[in-house]
Amino acid sequence: MKKDEIREIDFSIYDIRDDVKYEFQTGKGLSKEVVLEISEQKNEPSWMREFRLEALAIYQKMPMPTWGVDLSELDIDSIIAYIRPSAKMQRSWEEVPEEIRRTFERLGIPEAERKGLAGVGAQYDSEVIYHNIKESLTKQGVIFEDMDTAVKKYPDIIKEYFMTKNVLPTDHKFAALHAAIWSGGTFVYVPQGVKVEVPLQAYFRMNAPGSGQFEHTLIIADKGSEVHFIEGCSAPQYSVSNLHAGCVELFINEGARIIYSTIENWSKNTYNLNTKRAIVEKDGIIEWISGSFGSKKTMLYPASILKGEGAKAEYTSVTFAAKGQHLDTGSKMIHLAPNTSSKVLAKSISKDGGISSYRGLLKIGTNAEGAKASVQCEGLMLDDISRSDTMPVIDIENDNVDIGHEAKVGRISEEQIFYLMSRGLSEDDARAMIVRGFVEPIAKALPLEYAVEMNRLIKLELEGAIG
Amino acid sequence: MRETLLEIRDLHVEVEDKHILKGLDLTIKRGEVHAIMGPNGSGKSTLCHSIMGNPRYKVTGGEIFFEGKDITNLKVNERAKKGIFLSFQSPEEIPGITVDNFIRTSVNIVTGQNMSMLQFAKEMKNTLELLDMDSEYRTRYLNVGFSGGEKKKTEILQMAFLKPKLIMLDEIDSGLDIDALKVVAEAVKKLKTEDMSILIVTHYNRILDYLEPDVISVLMDGRIVKSGDKDLAKILEEKGYDFVRNGV
């Protein structure tokens, strides 16, 4: 996409609530009956139903996390676990019900698909309502399917990979919750040596108040293949809490590469408790690009397990917390093999009393001879009532490694503002410029369209225009 | 008789509850080069910052008029748009914003017009040459990792684009070696048009040799205590500020 083709977006679109009909919902709370109901509604094979029930038992036994953000106000028993719009999954936008189609049009999804995406999945509350991929990719053997369909169409693969060897239901309470009531999401398989030149995108939209979204993304990149997957998420603002507990499992085989980009803009009543993990084999590459702007509370720590020799991981992120937000994000880099390398560049911004933290782990195992790793995390506070913390944990069990580490937190100074204002900039423009400069290293690392989108979201956050 | 550009009447300024300017009067005519000299701590920088409108410097009395209008309560950026420019003694560093990007943004805001890329590039090339600066400065982040001299030159680079009516040079000579001082002073001289006024704040005479002030005022204890022509600088150099203080 060239620079002049970038759309101007009216950001009020994020906050428009649709008046759509829902044909089924489980009601509030979580029980064996609710889980069975979801499975039945989806007409799932028995192995998935059993898997869900086991996960529910794990969930019920596990304690709530007591670190990170304060979850005491999150009442899972008041969340609607499953809510299905009266819309069948379609492969053509014309067949998507008008109210829902209009929402995605406002978000620019069909247009982006026409202009520069290889495939698009669109999820509305609990169900995927549109999923389509370019025929040329299907011919090369690329699978891009909504997860519910994939369970039925590719049971052997899903049964083998779905939360069995990457993220496990026993990992933490929200992984167990996800396993019990997951719905929607995307399954991608890229065959050996196939390079998907243009990105695939999934867009997750929550519309119903008090509901949860628990989509599951599973991507398997076979040997030497390449794919760029983009996630976008948004929701209108409600006074009741919404919960998003998605799960992303990436398998990167020998010499394969996945770029996983996320621009998250959940409404500020949403709890975003997400689990993302990549297992990277020999010479494989994972690149995480992450922009976290929305939500009331976020806990998100994408993990890269560098399992094969020479595997590489990069994590580039911007987190922006405004009034009433506590965003706790970071990355986990786990080096398990020789000559693996990882690079973290994380920037967090906070204003109007928002809290934005970097919490990361860099672990170098005994076998990771010759590993290289760099962690750079920086926080910028726009006023003196906001908070920004960096909590990078480094755990090294091998001497022959090359580690670079830098963490700093700063505040915009009044003298900087005065300097910029003396050159004609208004106070708001001056702040925006300092913030733009702060995230410049990230903007440089992003594809142009995302850099532009990121700068727009930052501008809006500064103006306080996002509800 | 040239018209008055800046007029300050009985100005009192406090910084962090310290009374610095204590009833300062000053008039600068259009096109005039006016040097303010004075010992350390006499309030020279405070004067510049007060004219620019730094909110840290609280005006507790008096008025500042620019082109006949009272600007005492005007915001900093509005003063910049009126044509007031301060070359800072220690300019701030702005990471992530290139010199090019910053100057373009600033020029477009101050002039209210979008300068064409072509004209910008042309003017940039000429001004960089004038200041003996390499074109790689354009893509460096504003003042980040710049030496003292590079920062001062970058201030003048900005000034060249903004074409202000009142240029305040706050100790432009500090941190510059003799060669760089000459380059900067000659650039300012060349960039100055007949309509522009310059207010130079300095300890030293050297810059005055290049910029040849029409008026020299001595600032002591928060007030202008003496004004004269450029010969005053020589007397000050020979006899020191005590000469003025003793009221001779």
Boltz contact constraints between the chains, C-beta under 6 A:
constraints:
  - contact:
      token1: [A, 415]
      token2: [B, 92]
      max_distance: 6.0
  - contact:
      token1: [A, 416]
      token2: [B, 92]
      max_distance: 6.0
  - contact:
      token1: [A, 418]
      token2: [B, 54]
      max_distance: 6.0
  - contact:
      token1: [A, 419]
      token2: [B, 92]
      max_distance: 6.0
  - contact:
      token1: [A, 421]
      token2: [B, 76]
      max_distance: 6.0
  - contact:
      token1: [A, 421]
      token2: [B, 77]
      max_distance: 6.0
  - contact:
      token1: [A, 422]
      token2: [B, 52]
      max_distance: 6.0
  - contact:
      token1: [A, 422]
      token2: [B, 76]
      max_distance: 6.0
  - contact:
      token1: [A, 422]
      token2: [B, 80]
      max_distance: 6.0
  - contact:
      token1: [A, 422]
      token2: [B, 86]
      max_distance: 6.0
  - contact:
      token1: [A, 423]
      token2: [B, 80]
      max_distance: 6.0
  - contact:
      token1: [A, 423]
      token2: [B, 106]
      max_distance: 6.0
  - contact:
      token1: [A, 424]
      token2: [B, 77]
      max_distance: 6.0
  - contact:
      token1: [A, 424]
      token2: [B, 80]
      max_distance: 6.0
  - contact:
      token1: [A, 424]
      token2: [B, 81]
      max_distance: 6.0
  - contact:
      token1: [A, 424]
      token2: [B, 106]
      max_distance: 6.0
  - contact:
      token1: [A, 424]
      token2: [B, 109]
      max_distance: 6.0
  - contact:
      token1: [A, 424]
      token2: [B, 110]
      max_distance: 6.0
  - contact:
      token1: [A, 425]
      token2: [B, 77]
      max_distance: 6.0
  - contact:
      token1: [A, 426]
      token2: [B, 77]
      max_distance: 6.0
  - contact:
      token1: [A, 433]
      token2: [B, 97]
      max_distance: 6.0
  - contact:
      token1: [A, 437]
      token2: [B, 94]
      max_distance: 6.0
  - contact:
      token1: [A, 437]
      token2: [B, 95]
      max_distance: 6.0
  - contact:
      token1: [A, 437]
      token2: [B, 96]
      max_distance: 6.0
  - contact:
      token1: [A, 437]
      token2: [B, 97]
      max_distance: 6.0
  - contact:
      token1: [A, 438]
      token2: [B, 96]
      max_distance: 6.0
  - contact:
      token1: [A, 440]
      token2: [B, 96]
      max_distance: 6.0
